[in-house]
Amino acid sequence: MGTYGSPRVHDDLVEWGYTISEKTVARRMKELALTATPKEKFVVTTDSNHNLNVYPNLVKREFNVEKPNKVWVADITYIWTLEGWLYLSSIMDLFSRKIVGWSLGSNMRKGLTIQALNMAIISRQPPEGVINHSDRGSQYCSNDYIDALNEHKMQISMSKKGDPYDNACIESFHATIKKDLIYRRRFTTRAEAIKAINFYINNFYNEKRKHSTLGNCSPNQFERKHDQSELEDIS
């Protein structure tokens, strides 16, 4: 069944016409002596105590977007390895929930977020006016990050201070990758974690992991359906 655990298995069962309750899953796990994977310790990734400019919230929790490259959301999370912490900066296109840019590094300075942004820009070639939404962390408020957004004529949007619900979709992705992959592995080195995370995002999450908000399609499947529909409308 699913390579990355119960969320994937549940999606497969739904697609095959089966339904199963959480109580049934809990009972079967108990019978098989299985337990939920414990969460790792908390690390603060948002430093909003700075004197840099902040920007208004343009998204306002309107997470349903009708077209690709209209709203991108960005955030940073952390992964423990036996070599120390590894940080993941991700950018999601809200239209398809696809991760369009990401970067990994041993620190979470502004270079990490700029690398993820550059990847997203190169891969998507966005038109002018894309909203880039993030928290008020110093990485996203830095002059270099803001200059990169302005250079590509992107609109700047930021969550309210200390409110993760303003950026719930990318927060949800980071919770998903931890449940599917990170909490299930013990990474010896950062290089090992980077390889696994790159594969997960590119080959599993974007291509195969189904979303109920996308009609049980994966992000790539959803975008392909949209592109096909656009072609049919033109013809």
N, C-alpha and C positions, 0 to 999 in steps of 0.2 A: 504494500500500500504506500502511504506517503513517506517520502524520504525524511522529512523534517518534523515528524511527530503528529500529535493528535489534531491540530487545526487542519492539516492537509488531509488526514484520514477522514475527518468529519466532512470536509468538502467533497471528497470522493464518494462517501456514502450517500450524501444528499443527491449528488449527480446520478448515482445508480438507483435512486428511488427509495433509499432507506432513511428512516428517522430514528434518532436515539437521544434519550434524555441525559442530562448531566448526572442524575442519580444512578442511572444504569452504568454509565462510565465509571462513577465512583465505586459502585459495588464490584464491577469487574476488576478495577485496579486493586481493590482490597483483596479480592480472591487471588490475584496474581502477585500479591506482595509488592505492588508498584506504588510509588509516592510521587507527588508533584516535585518538580525541580525547584530547589530553593533559590531565591533571588540573591544576587551579589550585593555587597555593601554599596551605599549611595555615595556618589561623587557629584559635587556641584560643578556644572558646566557653564552656567550663566553668571557672568559678573556684570551686573547692571549699575554698579556703583562707580561711575566714571563721569567725566565732564564732556564727553563727546555728544554731538547732536543726536537726538532721537526723532522718530518720525511717527505720524499718526497711523492708526490701524485702518487700512483701506478694505480689508477682507471682512472684518466684523462677523466672523464665524459663518460666513456664507461659503460652505465648502463644496457645494455642487456647482460645477463649472461646465458650460455647454460646449466649449471648444478647447483643443490643446493649446499650450503656450499662451494662456491667458493669465494664470496664477500659478506661481511656483512657491513652495513653502520650504523653509530650510531650518535645520537644527543640528546640534552636536550631541553625541552620546559617547559612552565609554565601555571598554571591554578589558577585563583583567586577563593578563597572561603571566606566566612564571618569570618573564623578563620585566614585568611592570605593566603599567596602564597603556592601553592603545585607545586612540580617539577616532571616532567616525563622524565625519561631517557629511550630511545627506541633503539632497534637494529633490523634492517630489513635484511632479506636475499634477495639480489637483484634478484635472479632467479625467485622467486614467489611473491616478494613484501610482504612476510609474516613477521609479527613482531614476532621474535623468542625469544626475551628477553626484559623485561622492568622492571622498578622499579619506585616507587613513594615515595617522602619524602618531609619534610618541609624545606630542604636545598638542595643545588646542589653541595655539596662537593664530593670528589672523591668516597666516599662510594656508592653514588647513581649509578654511572656508573659501578662500579665493581659488584654491585648486579645484574644489568641488564646483564652484560657480563657473570656472573656465571649462570644465568638462561638460557641464550642462549647456553652455553656450555653443561649444564646438559640435556637440552631438545633435542639438535641436535647431541651431540657426534661427533663433526666435525673431519675430518681427518687433518693431518698436512698441513700447507700451506694456510689456509684460510686467505684472505685479510680482515683486520679489518680497515675500513675507517672512519675517523671522522674529526672534525675541530681541530684547534690547541689549544683548551681550556685547561686550567691547569688541569682539571679533567682527560682528555685523555692523557696528557703528564706526569702525575704524575708517580713517580717511581713504585708505587703499581700497577697501571693500566698496565704500560708497562711490569712489571714483570709477571703479569697474562697472557698477550699476549705471551710473550716469553716462559713461562712455557708450554703453549699449542701449541708452535711452529707455531704461527700465524704471518703472514706478517703485518707490520704496515704501514698504508697509511694515509696521512693527506691532507686536502684541503689547498689551498693557503689562506693566511691571509685575512679575511674579504670578502671571496667569497662564498656566499651561493649556487651558481650554481654548485660548485664542489661537493655538497652533496644534490642535488636537490630532490632525491627520498624520503629520510627520512624527508626533509623539507616539502615535499608535504604531507606525511602522517600526520605530525603534523598540517598542515593547514586543512586537511580533518577531523581529529578528533575534531578540534575546530568548524568547520562548522557543522558537523553532530551532535555533542553532547554538547561540552562545551559552545558555544555561545548560546545554546538553553536552558540552565539550570542555575539556581542560586543555587550554593551549599552552604548550611549552614555550614557544617563542612568539614574538610579534609577527614574524614572517609567516608562521603557520596560520595565525589568526587572519592575517591579511588575505592569504590565499583562499581560505574557507569563506570569508565574508564576500570577497569579490565574486566567487563562484555562486554563492547564495543569491546575491542581488541580481547578477546578470543572467544566470541560467535557471534559477528557481523562482525567486520572487517576481521578477518582471515577466518571465515567460510562462510560469506554470501556476503560481499561487492564486487561487480564485478569491474574488471579493464579492460579497453579497450586494454591495452598493453598485457593482458593475454588472449585475445580472449573472453572477456566478462565472464571470470571465476573469482571466488574468489581465494585468495591465496591457501587455502586448497584444493579446487577443482582442481586447476592447478597442485599442487603437487601430488594429487591422480592420475590424468591423466598421469603425468610423470612416476610415480611408476608403473602403469599398463603397460605403453608402454615399460618400462625397462624389466618387467617380460615377456612380449610377445616376445621381442627380444631374451631373454635368451632361451625361450622354442622353 
